[in-house]
Amino acid sequence: MGEKSNVTDAIQRLSRNMTRKTAQSPYSGRGEGKTMRFIEANEGICVNELATLLDIRMPSLSEKLDKLEIDGNIRRIRDKRDARVVRIFITPKGRDVLEVRNRERTSFKEEFTDCLSEAEKKIFCQICNRLSDNLERLRLENCAPKKSERPKGEAVMYVEDIG
């Protein structure tokens, strides 16, 4: 396929191809690897904390955890001190799956960027970070009420301003 000058088309094409490549793995459930890595790094984490770390809604996380538990990769255990709290642990099978996934990811990352020089990789990362920063700025601007829509004297507080 020819060179693309439309940035969003190029990003979408790259994203599609990365998804297709990673979908070839038998361990490629959507977001499961990331979820398992967070659980492994925070053994015994409670469900609410994990949802916050992953920045996903509770129903989405529950669906992921159900699948991981059915597959035998994690176990959920009620906290003995507070029965309302459920803690999540990686099983030995889950550790084995993570080890295979980590090897696949490392291999994929190396193969994926082999076509770029170190200088091109650095420039690509800088461009991606600039685009991400700009999207975040636009998202915050679009989420904040317009000055004319705010009651007089009301301050706008962004998520970053809290806590």
C-alpha positions in Angstrom: 0.0 0.0 0.0 1.3 3.5 -0.8 2.4 6.2 1.6 -0.3 7.9 3.6 -0.3 11.6 4.4 -3.5 11.5 6.5 -2.3 11.1 10.0 -5.5 9.6 11.5 -5.7 7.1 8.6 -2.1 6.0 9.2 -2.7 5.7 12.9 -5.8 3.6 12.4 -4.0 1.3 9.9 -1.1 0.8 12.3 -3.5 0.1 15.1 -5.5 -2.4 13.0 -2.3 -4.2 11.9 -1.0 -4.4 15.5 -4.4 -5.8 16.7 -4.3 -8.4 13.9 -0.8 -9.4 14.7 -1.4 -9.8 18.5 -4.7 -11.6 17.8 -2.7 -14.5 16.4 -1.6 -15.4 19.9 -3.6 -18.0 21.8 -3.2 -15.7 24.8 -4.5 -12.5 23.2 -7.7 -11.7 25.0 -8.5 -8.0 24.8 -6.7 -6.4 27.8 -6.2 -9.6 29.7 -2.4 -9.5 29.6 -2.4 -5.9 31.0 -4.9 -6.9 33.7 -2.9 -9.9 34.7 0.3 -7.9 34.8 -1.3 -5.3 37.1 -2.6 -8.1 39.4 0.8 -9.8 39.5 2.5 -6.5 40.3 -0.1 -5.8 43.0 -0.9 -9.2 44.4 -4.0 -9.2 46.6 -5.3 -5.9 45.1 -9.0 -5.2 45.6 -11.3 -5.0 42.6 -12.0 -1.2 43.1 -8.3 -0.4 43.2 -7.6 -2.4 40.1 -10.4 -0.7 38.2 -8.9 2.6 39.1 -5.4 1.5 38.1 -6.6 0.2 34.7 -8.9 3.2 34.3 -11.9 1.1 33.3 -15.4 0.8 34.6 -16.3 -1.9 37.1 -18.7 -3.8 34.8 -15.9 -4.1 32.2 -13.4 -5.2 34.8 -15.8 -7.8 36.2 -16.2 -9.3 32.7 -12.4 -9.5 32.3 -12.0 -11.1 35.8 -14.8 -13.6 35.1 -13.0 -14.8 32.0 -9.6 -14.9 33.7 -11.1 -16.8 36.7 -12.9 -19.3 34.4 -9.6 -19.9 32.6 -7.9 -20.5 35.9 -5.5 -17.6 35.6 -6.7 -15.7 38.7 -8.6 -16.3 41.9 -10.8 -13.9 43.8 -10.9 -14.2 47.6 -13.1 -12.3 50.0 -11.1 -10.3 52.6 -11.4 -12.0 56.0 -11.5 -8.6 57.8 -14.1 -7.0 55.5 -16.4 -9.4 53.6 -17.3 -6.5 51.2 -13.8 -6.5 49.8 -12.7 -9.0 47.2 -9.0 -9.4 46.6 -7.4 -10.8 43.4 -4.5 -13.2 43.1 -2.6 -14.7 40.2 -2.6 -18.5 40.1 0.4 -20.6 39.1 -1.3 -21.2 35.7 -1.7 -17.4 35.4 2.0 -16.9 36.1 2.8 -19.4 33.3 0.5 -17.6 30.9 2.1 -14.3 31.8 5.6 -15.7 31.2 4.6 -16.9 27.7 2.9 -13.6 26.9 5.9 -11.6 28.1 8.2 -13.6 25.8 5.7 -13.0 22.9 5.5 -9.3 23.6 9.2 -8.9 23.8 9.7 -10.8 20.5 6.9 -8.8 18.9 8.3 -5.4 20.0 11.7 -6.3 18.6 10.3 -7.6 15.3 7.8 -4.8 15.0 10.4 -2.0 15.1 13.2 -3.7 13.2 12.4 -1.6 10.1 13.2 1.7 12.0 16.6 3.1 12.9 17.1 4.3 16.5 16.8 7.9 15.4 13.4 7.1 13.7 12.2 5.3 16.8 13.0 8.3 18.9 11.3 10.7 16.5 8.2 8.4 16.2 7.9 8.3 20.0 8.2 12.1 20.2 5.5 12.5 17.6 3.2 10.0 19.3 3.7 11.7 22.7 2.9 15.1 21.2 -0.3 13.8 19.5 -1.3 12.1 22.8 -0.7 15.3 24.8 -2.7 17.3 22.3 -5.6 14.8 22.4 -5.5 15.0 26.2 -5.6 18.8 26.1 -8.5 18.8 23.6 -10.4 16.3 25.8 -10.0 18.4 28.9 -11.0 21.5 26.9 -14.1 19.8 25.6 -15.0 18.4 29.1 -14.8 21.7 30.8 -17.8 24.0 30.7 -17.3 27.0 28.4 -16.6 30.2 30.3 -20.0 31.6 29.1 -21.8 28.5 30.5 -20.3 28.7 34.0 -22.0 30.6 36.8 -20.1 33.8 37.6 -17.2 33.2 40.0 -17.3 29.4 39.6 -13.8 27.8 39.2 -13.2 25.0 36.8 -11.5 22.0 38.5 -9.9 19.3 36.5 -9.3 15.8 37.6 -5.5 16.6 38.0 -6.4 19.3 40.5 -8.0 16.9 42.9 -6.0 14.9 45.4 
